[in-house]
Amino acid sequence: MKKPHTLLALLLPALLAWNALSSTTASAGEKPEDNYRTYCAQCHGVQGNGKGINSRDMSVQPRDHTDTKEMSARSDQDLFKAIEDGGLSINKSVLMPPWDDVLSDEEITGLVMYLRTLCRCKHGE
Amino acid sequence: MMVINTQYRQGMRRLLIGVLAMTATPQIHAASAEEILKNDCAGCHNLIGPAPTTLQALWNRKGPDLFYAGNKYQARWLEKWLQTPTRIRPAGMFYANHVKPGAKGDEIDTASLADHPALAMNDAKAITAALMKLTTRSELIRPGEYKPGTVSLATGEMLFDKFRGCLSCHEIEPGYGGMSGPEVYTAAARLQPDYLISYMRNPQAWDPKVFMPNKHLSDVDLQKLVHYLRAIDEENGK
């Protein structure tokens, strides 16, 4: 009769931890592709090719996120910083604004990973 | 005596009807404006708040939130616009719903954009009066914060484009500038100056999921930007 209790006692912390982990995941915010569609695509394009509807009259053209060569020259840290604090923070264009008031750190990390799927590249490749 | 009494009663009845008609007219108008808002406007406009807190809600928004219309709009502009509405956001409320990839880059699918219905003058007046009463976000406004001043068009454009990058998303004249945000060459006529300052200072305080970033503008910049918006509005009206 003691066995089920022991099993429950063993499983309970694991269950609680799993539950906490799932709620952390849920509070990580919106999906990266949805954030990209909302905030990035206006300049970087719905296909990520840098040709968004705002790009026509911009003095500095938005980065083409599908450009493997250009994107592999940027570290994940630089991409994170550019999204969080804007282009100027990594000595790039002021036209890339800071998104720190809109996106959480987790969401920015998600976007950096999403950019790596768009360029099909890693830093330094 | 009977004749006098009858004439007196008839006279009093007419007077009473007249007085009732005079007092009842504004009430009928006020009620009908609220009815129009509820029946005809609420399908596309949020009249009670809050602003979208998820991307899905942001994407589904069909027209501007109006629950703080009285904090936001210039009544004179609103009354005129409701009678002769024009498109203020070239790519609609949420651009990605109206954009498709084209040969030279993304293009606006104009066929997917809906026009705003035009109202008769009396309805426009009544609706404007009802909307101006919706001031649920007054805590975000500092009345009289904007101090009228001037900036040259060249200096203003330098600030708006090169230094702060606002031109990326907003048109400063028809056909020039970004298209995901609303045109700004009519912004000064359309919006209250203290609202402009408050919104540019912190767009997310008004609309948490909106795709306009907080550029962390200084108070000096905020004042100059409103000077500039007033200047291009004047230029546009010429």
Interface residues (C-beta under 8 A of the other chain):
Chain A: E30 D34 N35 R37 T38 Y39 A41 Q42 C43 G45 V46 Q47 N49 K51 G52 I53 N54 S55 R56 D57 M58 S59 S93 V94 L95 M96 P97 P98 W99 D100 D101 V102
Chain B: T54 L55 L58 W59 A91 F94 Y95 A96 V99 K100 P101 K104 G105 D106 E107 I108 D161 K162 F163 R164 G165 L167 S168 C169 Y176 G177 G178 M179 S180 N202 Q204 K209 F211 P213 N214 K215 H216
